[in-house]
C-alpha cells in the first residue's frame, strides 16, 4: 500500500481533469481526493503499489483529453487507514 500527494500543473482546470481523475481512481481502486487549488490540481491518492503507479502515470499523462500537463510533483506520504473512497472536492 502506498499514499501519494500529486500536484499537477498546466492546463488542468476547466477541462474536466477532476472528473477524469475520479474515473481513473475508480478504475485503479484508489482512495483519496482531487481538488482545484490556485493554478494546479491537488491529488491525494492511496492504493496498492501497482495500481497507484498506473494511476499516477495516467494522471500525469493528462487525465482529461482536453488537459495539458506541463509539470507535476509527487510526494510519498504515510498511509491513512481512514480513507475509504475517492472524492472530488
N, C-alpha and C positions, 0 to 999 in steps of 0.2 A: 504494500500500500504506500502511495506517495501523495503528497499535497504540494501544489504549486501556486504561486502568485504570479500571474502573467499580465503584463501591461502591453497593450497593442496600440501602436501609433500609426497615423496615416489617415487615409480616407476611410474611417471606420465608424463614423457616426452619421445617422440619417440614411443609411444604405442597407438596413436590415441585419447588421452584424450581430447584434444581441440575439435576434430571433434565430439565425442560423447557428450561433454558438450554442443556444439552448437545444437545438435539434442534434448537434454533434454530441452534446453531453448525454442525451438520451441514447444515442447510437452506441456510445462507448461506456455507458454505465458510470458516468461521472457525477459526483455530487459537488455542490458549491454554489457560487453566484457569478453573475455577469452584470456590469452596470457601466453606463457612460459617466466619465469623470473628466471635467475640464475638456481637454483636447485628446483624450485617449479612452480606450475601453479597458476596464479593470476586471480581471477574472481571477477568482479563487476556485481551484479545481482539485478534486481528490478522487483517487481511484487506484485500481491495480496498475502495476508498473507498465505493462504492455499497453493497456488502454489509455493511461494518462499520456504516454508517449505519442500514441496515434492521435489522440485528441489535441494535444499541444501542436503537433505538426500540422494538422488540419486547420487549426485556428490561425497559426502564423502564416500559412499559405494564403489566408483570406477566407474567413468563414462564409462570407456573403459573396455571391457572384459579382456584385457591384462595388465591393470594397477593394482597397489597395493598401496593403500593409507596407509601410516604409521602414519601420523599426519595431522592436519589441524587447522586453526584458523578462527574464524568468528567474524566480527566486524559490528555493526549496523552503518549505515550512513544516512545522510539527503537524502530525496527524490530528484532526479534530473528530473525536468519536461521536460528537453530537450531530454531524452532518448526515442528513437522511435523504435529501433531494437536491435538485439543481433549480435555482430561482433566478429570474431576471428581475433586477431591481430598477 
